[in-house]
């Protein structure tokens, strides 16, 4: 498994209507779409689901992190992912420092 591959683990507590989506690997503006699909599926399990997106063990590019933060602020996923614009109770646990393009290139070398 390469370090750039995105890995996701989902923990769901249906009694408390809570799900944690934990990501590892490299999150880019392209791979974040896969996270949206997982979040959409988790949110559909029960009404009022609280989603926690744990990115603390991932390298996330700043633009992808900002996209996720915008979803958290608006309580919606992008229209292209969720045309019905369901309500999402989303919190994000972000890494201390988002991966910069220069840092990503240095790590790859």
Beta strands, then each sheet from edge to edge (+ up, - down):
strand 1: 7-13
strand 2: 18-27
strand 3: 50-60
strand 4: 89-93
sheet 1: 1+ 2- 3- 4-
end
